[in-house]
Amino acid sequence: MLKLDKINNIIHSERLLEVTSRNSFTSDGAPSDAGLYSGIIFGTTSAEISTTFGFISLNAKIIHPAVLDGLQTVNTIFFKIVMGTKSAILKDGMLIEDEAGQNGVGWLLSQWNNLDFKKYRKPKNGEFIEFLNRSEIKDIFIDKWLVIPIMPRMYTTKNGQTIEDEITMLYKELLDLTVAGHNENEFMKQILRSSSKDIQIQQQVYRIHKYFIGLTDSKTGAVRDNLVSKRIDNNARLVANARPDMPFNCAGIPWQVLLNVFDAFIVGFIKSSAPFQDYEVLLNTRPFSVKQYGTHFDYIFRNVDTYTDANPGKREIWIELLVELFEYHPELVVMLKRDPAWDSGSYHTLYPVIIPTNSYHTMVNALLYKPLGGDSFSSEWLVMENSSNKIIGDENGVIKSYSNTNVLKSISRIYDEDLK
């Protein structure tokens, strides 16, 4: 069943700030205060840039793109009218295609309360029709759109040039439309004369919506070619094993799996943070591009024994880098899901404990082993609330909880699955 997040309520409750400029940086290279990398809007700490949203005022009413998708199950004429490709008239509570009619979001909004959706009811769309009948018009037609946090769309630099993520460029194109009224050039005026602004904005928001749908809609994952040149969704299939000494809120994950799961964070550190550039020298990966790193991680994940045999000492360096990563980002967790899931007990969000050996299984507390079924499950990363606690295994294989993450300095403080 479709459930819409009420954007205005989210903006108010989370106290989100508005992005008003398409300019990402100032003339001296600093993030613009009103742009898509603004520290004022999205924060500056690792926790803030991982979890803080912004929003764009559309300066027009559009139909929520999720509703627009659903309306195609009612009748395709709705989508065509909203996108401006067909015109229609309203007759007896239904839209009838007519070249002499009207189109656009504004016209549909003016006719919304006169539509009789019961006449469109079919066995396959009955649930959506019920949703439309009980939803408020202010939730279906929106005038703001959320901007995701900075971390998943972090920019990179190459040969002195700033390279921005695809989703950031889509947001910029939306800003071109929503702020165009303040400083429209002749080219923009000509475009808007041939196609009304609300249709242009509707089309762009729908492109952004479909971009995110594309990240989650397929079992094969998202096409993240701009980052890793491969089809992934930051997950790995592993077999769960029980360990009575594993903390209830932790999961032991092999080091090469963590490389692949947290690739975006690792690449960001190596390419943009001075302390981590030393790792690039130690690993002899310079001058790897961002895409090459992604391919490299995938190779290590799939051929870990071959890699470690051919590159003695590098496994230890990668593990040290992972330890540092979890110091800088203590909020990082993994989500474990039994595949196939049985019930809510098949899902768990846990802190990662690094397994330093070349294995393809994970270890969880014995109490979690039963609901996970001892079967294989997918592990994907997502960012949760910030926590200063880090739970790791010490050199004797004993798991301890530390409130001070500075203790994570030694490679020996990694869980050793071979210790009895």
C-alpha positions in Angstrom: 0.0 0.0 0.0 1.3 3.4 -1.0 2.1 5.7 2.0 3.3 9.2 1.3 5.8 11.0 3.6 4.3 14.5 4.2 7.2 16.7 3.0 6.1 19.8 4.8 5.8 18.0 8.1 9.3 16.5 7.6 10.8 19.9 6.9 9.1 21.4 10.0 9.9 18.5 12.4 13.5 18.1 11.3 14.0 21.9 10.9 15.5 21.4 7.4 17.0 24.4 5.6 16.4 25.5 2.0 18.9 25.2 -0.9 18.5 28.3 -3.0 21.6 28.4 -5.2 22.8 26.0 -8.0 26.4 27.3 -7.3 28.1 24.6 -5.3 31.3 26.6 -4.6 32.4 30.2 -4.1 35.1 31.8 -6.2 37.7 30.7 -3.7 36.6 27.1 -3.8 34.7 26.9 -0.5 31.2 25.4 -0.5 28.5 28.0 -1.1 26.4 28.8 2.0 23.2 28.4 -0.1 24.3 25.5 -2.3 24.2 21.8 -2.4 27.3 21.3 -0.2 26.5 24.0 2.3 27.8 23.4 5.8 25.0 25.6 7.1 22.3 23.5 5.5 23.8 20.0 5.7 26.3 20.3 8.5 30.0 19.6 8.6 30.6 16.6 10.9 30.5 13.1 9.5 27.3 12.4 11.3 25.6 15.5 10.0 26.6 15.1 6.3 25.4 11.5 6.5 22.0 12.2 7.9 20.9 15.8 7.3 18.6 16.6 4.5 17.8 19.9 2.8 14.9 21.0 0.5 14.2 22.9 -2.6 11.2 25.2 -3.0 9.6 24.4 -6.3 7.7 27.7 -6.7 5.0 25.7 -8.4 2.5 23.0 -7.6 3.4 19.5 -8.9 1.9 16.1 -8.3 3.9 13.8 -6.1 5.9 11.5 -8.4 4.9 8.4 -6.4 1.3 9.3 -7.0 2.0 10.0 -10.6 3.4 6.4 -10.9 0.2 5.1 -9.3 -2.1 7.1 -11.6 -0.8 5.2 -14.5 -2.6 2.2 -13.1 -5.8 4.3 -13.1 -5.5 5.6 -16.7 -2.4 6.6 -18.7 -4.2 9.9 -19.6 -3.2 11.3 -16.2 0.5 10.9 -16.9 0.2 12.4 -20.4 -1.7 15.4 -19.1 0.8 16.1 -16.3 3.7 15.8 -18.7 2.1 18.0 -21.3 2.1 15.5 -24.1 -1.8 15.3 -24.4 -4.7 17.6 -23.6 -8.1 16.6 -22.2 -11.4 17.8 -21.0 -13.4 16.7 -17.9 -16.7 15.0 -18.6 -18.9 13.2 -16.1 -16.1 12.9 -13.6 -13.6 11.4 -16.1 -10.8 12.8 -18.3 -11.4 12.6 -22.0 -8.6 13.2 -24.4 -9.3 16.2 -26.6 -6.9 18.3 -28.6 -9.0 21.4 -27.8 -8.7 20.7 -24.1 -6.0 21.6 -21.6 -3.0 20.0 -19.8 -0.4 20.6 -17.1 -0.3 20.1 -13.4 -2.1 23.4 -12.6 -5.1 22.4 -14.8 -5.3 18.9 -13.2 -5.2 20.4 -9.7 -8.1 22.7 -10.6 -10.1 19.7 -11.7 -9.1 17.3 -9.0 -12.1 17.6 -6.7 -14.4 17.0 -9.7 -12.9 13.7 -10.7 -14.9 10.5 -9.9 -12.2 7.9 -9.3 -14.8 5.2 -8.6 -15.4 5.2 -12.4 -11.8 4.2 -13.0 -11.9 1.3 -10.5 -10.5 -2.0 -11.7 -9.4 -5.1 -9.8 -5.7 -4.2 -10.0 -6.0 -0.5 -9.0 -8.7 -0.7 -6.2 -6.2 -0.2 -3.4 -4.7 2.8 -5.1 -8.2 4.3 -5.7 -8.9 4.0 -2.0 -5.6 5.7 -1.3 -6.6 8.7 -3.5 -10.0 9.0 -1.9 -8.7 9.2 1.6 -5.6 11.4 0.9 -5.6 15.1 1.3 -5.0 17.2 -1.8 -2.1 19.1 -0.1 -0.2 15.8 0.2 -0.8 14.8 -3.4 0.2 18.2 -4.9 3.4 19.4 -3.4 5.6 22.6 -3.7 8.8 21.4 -2.1 11.3 18.5 -2.7 13.8 17.0 -0.4 17.6 17.0 -1.0 19.5 14.0 0.3 22.5 14.4 2.6 26.0 15.2 1.2 27.7 11.9 2.0 26.0 9.7 -0.6 26.7 12.3 -3.3 30.1 13.6 -2.2 32.1 15.3 -5.0 35.6 14.2 -6.0 38.5 16.0 -7.7 40.5 14.9 -10.7 43.3 16.8 -12.3 42.3 19.9 -10.4 38.7 19.6 -11.6 35.7 19.1 -9.3 33.5 16.1 -10.3 30.0 16.1 -8.9 27.7 13.1 -8.5 24.8 12.5 -11.0 22.1 13.2 -8.4 23.7 16.5 -7.5 23.6 17.5 -11.2 19.9 16.5 -11.3 19.3 18.8 -8.3 21.1 21.6 -10.1 18.9 21.2 -13.1 15.8 21.5 -10.8 17.3 24.6 -9.2 17.8 26.1 -12.7 14.0 25.9 -13.1 12.8 26.9 -9.7 15.0 30.0 -9.3 14.9 30.9 -13.0 12.3 33.6 -12.4 14.8 35.7 -10.6 17.4 35.8 -13.4 16.0 34.2 -16.6 18.1 34.5 -19.7 16.6 34.6 -23.2 17.2 30.9 -23.8 15.3 30.0 -20.6 12.5 32.3 -21.5 12.1 30.7 -24.8 12.0 27.2 -23.3 9.3 28.3 -20.8 7.2 29.9 -23.5 7.0 26.5 -25.3 6.4 24.5 -22.2 4.9 25.9 -18.9 7.2 26.0 -15.9 5.1 23.6 -13.8 5.4 20.9 -16.5 9.2 21.5 -16.6 9.5 21.2 -12.9 7.2 18.2 -12.8 9.4 16.4 -15.4 12.6 17.2 -13.5 11.3 16.0 -10.1 10.0 12.8 -11.8 13.6 12.2 -13.2 15.0 12.5 -9.7 12.3 10.2 -8.4 13.1 7.6 -11.0 16.8 7.9 -10.3 16.2 6.7 -6.7 13.7 4.1 -7.8 16.5 2.8 -10.1 18.8 2.4 -7.1 16.4 0.0 -5.3 14.1 -1.5 -8.0 16.2 -4.4 -9.2 17.7 -7.4 -7.4 21.0 -6.7 -9.3 21.3 -3.4 -7.5 22.0 0.2 -8.7 24.1 1.2 -11.6 26.7 3.2 -9.8 29.0 3.7 -12.8 30.0 7.1 -11.6 31.6 5.5 -8.6 32.6 2.0 -9.1 32.0 0.9 -12.8 30.0 -2.1 -11.8 26.5 -3.0 -10.9 26.2 -3.1 -7.1 23.9 -2.2 -4.2 26.6 -2.4 -1.5 25.7 -5.9 -0.4 27.2 -9.3 0.0 25.7 -12.8 0.5 27.2 -14.6 3.5 26.5 -17.6 5.6 25.7 -16.9 9.3 27.5 -18.7 12.0 26.8 -18.4 15.8 29.4 -17.3 18.4 28.3 -17.1 22.0 30.9 -14.4 22.8 29.8 -12.1 19.9 27.9 -9.0 21.4 24.3 -9.0 20.7 24.5 -5.7 18.7 27.5 -6.7 16.6 28.3 -8.9 13.6 31.7 -10.2 12.5 32.2 -9.4 8.8 35.2 -10.4 6.7 37.6 -7.6 5.9 37.3 -8.0 2.1 33.5 -7.8 2.4 33.7 -4.6 4.4 35.9 -3.1 1.7 33.2 -3.7 -0.9 30.3 -2.7 1.4 31.8 0.6 2.6 33.5 1.5 -0.7 32.1 5.0 -1.0 33.5 6.0 2.4 36.9 4.4 1.8 37.3 6.1 -1.6 36.3 9.4 -0.1 38.9 9.2 2.6 41.7 8.1 0.3 41.0 10.8 -2.3 40.2 13.7 -0.1 41.7 13.3 3.3 45.4 13.9 3.7 46.1 11.3 6.4 44.5 8.6 4.2 46.5 9.5 1.1 49.4 7.8 2.9 47.5 4.5 2.5 47.3 5.1 -1.3 51.2 5.1 -1.3 51.4 2.1 1.0 49.0 0.1 -1.1 50.8 1.2 -4.3 47.4 2.1 -6.0 48.4 5.6 -7.1 47.2 7.0 -9.4 43.9 5.0 -9.2 40.8 6.9 -10.3 37.5 6.6 -8.3 36.1 4.1 -10.8 39.3 2.0 -10.6 39.1 1.8 -6.8 35.6 0.3 -7.2 36.8 -2.3 -9.6 39.8 -3.0 -7.4 37.5 -3.6 -4.3 35.3 -5.9 -6.3 38.4 -7.9 -7.5 39.6 -8.3 -3.9 36.2 -9.4 -2.7 35.8 -12.1 -5.4 39.5 -13.2 -5.4 40.6 -12.6 -1.9 43.0 -15.6 -1.6 44.7 -14.8 -4.9 45.1 -11.2 -3.9 46.6 -11.8 -0.5 49.0 -14.4 -1.8 50.2 -12.0 -4.5 50.3 -8.9 -2.3 51.8 -9.9 1.1 51.2 -7.2 3.8 48.4 -5.4 2.0 45.6 -7.2 3.8 47.0 -5.8 7.1 47.1 -2.2 5.6 43.5 -2.5 4.3 42.4 -3.7 7.8 44.1 -0.8 9.4 42.3 1.6 7.1 39.0 0.0 8.0 39.8 0.4 11.7 40.5 4.1 11.0 37.3 4.4 9.0 35.1 3.2 11.9 36.9 5.6 14.2 36.0 8.5 11.9 32.5 7.2 11.3 31.3 5.4 14.4 27.7 5.7 13.2 28.3 3.1 10.4 26.4 -0.1 10.8 25.4 -3.1 8.6 21.9 -4.3 8.0 21.6 -8.1 8.0 18.6 -9.7 6.4 17.8 -13.4 6.2 17.2 -14.4 2.6 14.3 -15.1 2.2 13.0 -13.1 5.2 10.6 -14.9 7.5 9.4 -12.1 9.8 10.7 -9.0 11.5 13.2 -11.2 13.4 15.0 -11.7 10.1 16.3 -8.1 10.0 19.0 -6.8 12.3 21.1 -3.6 12.3 24.5 -4.3 13.9 27.9 -2.8 14.4 30.6 -4.3 12.2 33.4 -6.3 13.8 36.3 -6.9 11.4 37.2 -10.5 10.7 40.8 -10.4 9.5 40.8 -13.8 7.7 39.8 -14.6 4.1 36.3 -16.0 4.9 32.9 -15.7 3.3 30.8 -16.1 6.4 29.6 -13.8 9.2 29.4 -14.4 12.9 26.5 -13.2 15.1 25.4 -13.8 18.6 23.9 -17.2 19.2 20.5 -15.6 20.1 20.4 -14.0 16.6 21.4 -17.2 14.9 18.0 -18.9 15.2 15.9 -16.1 13.6 18.5 -15.7 10.9 18.0 -19.5 10.4 21.7 -20.2 9.9 21.0 -19.5 6.2 22.7 -17.1 3.9 21.6 -13.4 4.1 22.3 -10.1 2.5 24.3 -7.5 4.2 24.0 -3.9 3.1 25.3 -0.7 4.8 23.2 2.2 5.9 24.0 5.2 8.1 22.2 5.3 11.5 22.4 7.8 14.4 25.9 8.7 15.6 27.3 6.7 18.4 30.7 7.2 20.2 30.8 3.5 21.2 32.8 1.0 19.2 32.8 -2.7 19.9 35.7 -4.7 18.7 37.6 -7.9 19.5 40.9 -7.8 21.3 44.0 -9.8 20.7 42.7 -12.7 22.8 39.5 -13.0 20.9 37.5 -11.4 23.7 34.9 -8.9 22.7 34.9 -5.7 24.7 33.0 -2.4 24.5 35.0 0.8 24.5 33.5 4.3 25.0 36.7 5.9 23.7 37.2 5.1 20.0 40.8 6.2 20.2 41.5 2.6 21.5 41.1 1.5 17.8 44.7 1.9 16.9 46.1 -1.6 16.7 45.5 -4.2 14.0 45.6 -6.8 16.8 42.3 -5.5 18.1 40.4 -7.4 15.5 38.2 -10.4 16.1 40.1 -13.6 15.3 37.6 -16.3 14.3 40.2 -19.0 14.6 40.7 -18.5 18.3 38.9 -21.1 20.4 
